[in-house]
Amino acid sequence: MGDMADHPDPQVRGFGEFQLALNMDYKFGLATALSTLLQHYGLLSPLLDVTSDIDVALFFATHQFEVRNGLASYQPVGSNQNQSIVYALRYDRDEMEPLKRDFVLERLKPLRPKRQHCVVVRSSPLAANLPADFIVGAIRLHGPGPWHVPFGVSELFPSSREDRFLNALKTHRRASARLTDFAPPEAETTAVPSKL
C-alpha cells in the first residue's frame, strides 16, 4: 500500500492512499468523514451536524421535514407557533470539525454537506448530547415572519443528477433503500433564487 501511495501514476497513487486510509486511518479522520456522509444522506450516524451559516440554520428552524409517497420534503412552518429555535454554539476545535478539504470528501465530492456548511460535532456513548455543553444562546422565532431564506430544498439537497455521490449511493441496493430522497425541484414550493 505504501509503495502504491508513492507511485507516480495518479490512479495508482489515489488507490494506495485510499487503502492506507481504510486500513490504518492514516492521517485522516476517516470515521468522522464517513459518518458525515451517512448523516447527510439519510443513513444512520452517531453524529450531530450543525451549520456555520445562519441562513441554513433558519431554513431548518422554519421548515418541517416530511415524507410523502416515498419522497422527502421540507414544508415551511414559519415560527411554528413560536416553537422554532436556532441554537448558537461556541466553537471548540477539539470537539467540532468544519467541513474541510478532507481526503474522503475531496474525492467523493458530496454536495449536501458542502451546501449546508456542515460542522460536525463528535459524539460517543459517553457524550451523547455533547453539543448541549457548547450552547451559548437559543433564539426563539416569534410571530408570523416572513421567515424567508435565500434558497430552497434543491440547493441544500441537490438531486442525484447534480450530486455524483448521491447518484452512486442510489446504485447500491442496501444504501438506496435507506437514503433520504427529495422531490424533484419542479415539485418544490419553497425554492427561491439561490445564493449558493
C-alpha positions in Angstrom: 0.0 0.0 0.0 2.8 2.4 0.9 4.5 1.7 -2.5 1.2 2.3 -4.3 0.7 5.6 -2.4 4.1 6.8 -3.6 3.5 5.7 -7.2 3.9 8.4 -9.9 0.6 7.3 -11.7 -2.3 9.4 -10.1 -4.8 6.5 -10.3 -2.5 4.0 -8.6 -1.4 6.6 -6.0 -5.0 7.5 -5.2 -5.9 3.8 -4.8 -2.9 3.3 -2.5 -3.8 6.4 -0.4 -7.4 5.2 0.0 -6.2 1.7 1.1 -3.9 3.3 3.7 -6.7 5.4 5.0 -9.1 2.5 5.2 -6.6 0.1 6.9 -4.8 2.5 9.2 -7.0 5.6 9.4 -3.7 7.2 8.4 -3.7 11.0 8.8 -7.4 11.2 8.1 -10.4 11.3 10.4 -12.0 8.6 8.2 -14.6 7.6 10.7 -15.8 11.2 11.1 -15.8 11.8 7.3 -17.8 8.6 6.6 -20.2 9.3 9.4 -20.7 12.8 8.0 -21.7 11.3 4.7 -24.1 8.9 6.3 -25.7 11.8 8.3 -26.3 13.9 5.2 -27.7 11.3 3.0 -30.3 9.9 5.5 -28.4 6.8 6.7 -27.8 6.1 10.4 -25.0 8.1 12.0 -23.8 8.8 15.6 -23.0 12.4 14.7 -25.0 15.6 15.0 -24.1 18.2 12.4 -24.6 21.9 12.8 -24.0 24.7 10.4 -21.8 27.7 10.2 -24.4 29.6 8.1 -27.3 31.4 9.7 -29.4 31.1 6.6 -29.1 27.3 6.6 -30.0 27.3 10.4 -33.0 29.5 9.6 -34.1 27.1 6.9 -34.1 24.1 9.2 -35.7 26.1 12.0 -38.6 27.3 9.8 -39.2 24.1 7.7 -40.6 20.8 8.8 -39.3 17.5 7.4 -41.9 15.1 6.0 -42.1 12.1 3.7 -45.0 11.6 1.2 -45.1 8.8 -1.3 -41.5 7.8 -0.5 -40.2 11.3 -1.3 -38.9 13.7 1.4 -39.6 17.4 1.5 -39.4 20.3 3.8 -42.6 22.3 4.2 -42.5 25.9 5.5 -43.9 26.3 9.1 -42.6 29.8 9.8 -42.1 30.2 13.6 -44.2 27.0 14.1 -46.4 28.8 16.7 -43.3 30.3 18.3 -41.7 26.9 18.7 -38.9 27.3 16.1 -35.5 27.8 17.7 -32.0 28.5 16.4 -29.3 27.4 18.8 -25.9 29.2 18.9 -23.0 27.1 19.9 -19.5 28.1 21.0 -17.0 26.6 18.5 -14.5 24.2 20.1 -11.9 22.9 17.6 -11.3 19.8 19.7 -14.9 18.6 19.5 -16.1 20.1 16.2 -14.9 19.8 12.7 -15.9 22.2 10.0 -16.3 20.7 6.6 -12.9 21.0 5.1 -10.7 19.6 2.3 -10.6 16.1 3.6 -9.2 13.0 1.8 -12.5 11.2 1.6 -14.8 14.2 1.0 -12.4 15.7 -1.6 -12.5 12.5 -3.7 -16.2 11.7 -3.4 -17.4 15.4 -3.7 -20.6 15.1 -1.8 -22.7 18.2 -2.2 -25.1 18.0 0.7 -22.5 18.6 3.5 -20.9 21.4 1.4 -24.1 23.2 0.6 -25.3 23.0 4.2 -22.0 24.5 5.5 -21.6 21.4 7.7 -19.8 21.5 11.1 -19.7 18.0 12.6 -20.0 17.7 16.4 -18.5 14.4 17.6 -20.5 12.1 19.8 -20.0 8.9 21.7 -21.9 6.7 24.2 -20.1 8.8 26.9 -21.1 12.1 25.4 -24.4 11.5 23.6 -25.6 15.2 23.9 -22.2 16.8 23.5 -23.5 19.9 21.7 -25.5 20.9 24.8 -22.2 21.6 26.5 -21.5 24.4 24.0 -24.8 26.2 23.8 -24.3 29.9 24.3 -27.8 31.1 23.2 -31.2 30.0 22.0 -33.1 32.3 19.6 -36.8 31.6 19.6 -38.6 32.8 16.5 -41.8 34.8 17.2 -44.7 35.9 15.1 -45.7 35.0 11.6 -42.5 36.0 9.8 -41.8 36.4 7.0 -39.1 33.8 7.5 -37.8 33.6 4.0 -34.3 32.1 3.4 -32.5 32.7 0.1 -32.7 29.1 -1.1 -34.8 26.0 -1.1 -34.6 22.3 -0.8 -33.0 21.8 -4.2 -30.0 23.9 -3.2 -29.4 22.2 0.2 -30.3 18.7 -1.1 -29.2 18.6 -4.8 -30.6 15.8 -6.9 -28.7 12.8 -8.0 -28.2 14.4 -11.4 -26.1 17.1 -9.7 -24.7 15.2 -6.8 -22.4 12.4 -8.0 -22.1 10.9 -4.6 -25.9 10.6 -4.2 -26.1 9.0 -7.6 -23.5 6.4 -6.6 -25.4 5.6 -3.4 -28.6 5.1 -5.4 -26.9 2.3 -7.3 -26.2 0.4 -4.1 -29.2 -1.8 -3.2 -28.9 -1.6 0.6 -28.0 2.0 0.8 -30.6 3.2 -1.7 -33.4 1.7 0.5 -32.4 4.0 3.3 -31.5 7.2 1.5 -33.4 10.4 2.1 -34.5 11.3 -1.4 -36.3 14.6 -2.2 -39.0 15.5 -4.6 -37.7 16.9 -7.9 -37.3 20.7 -8.0 -40.4 21.3 -10.0 -42.5 19.8 -7.1 -41.0 22.2 -4.6 -43.0 25.1 -3.2 -40.3 26.8 -1.2 -37.4 27.4 -3.7 -36.3 31.0 -4.3 -33.2 32.2 -6.2 -30.0 30.6 -4.9 -27.1 32.3 -3.2 -25.1 29.1 -3.1 
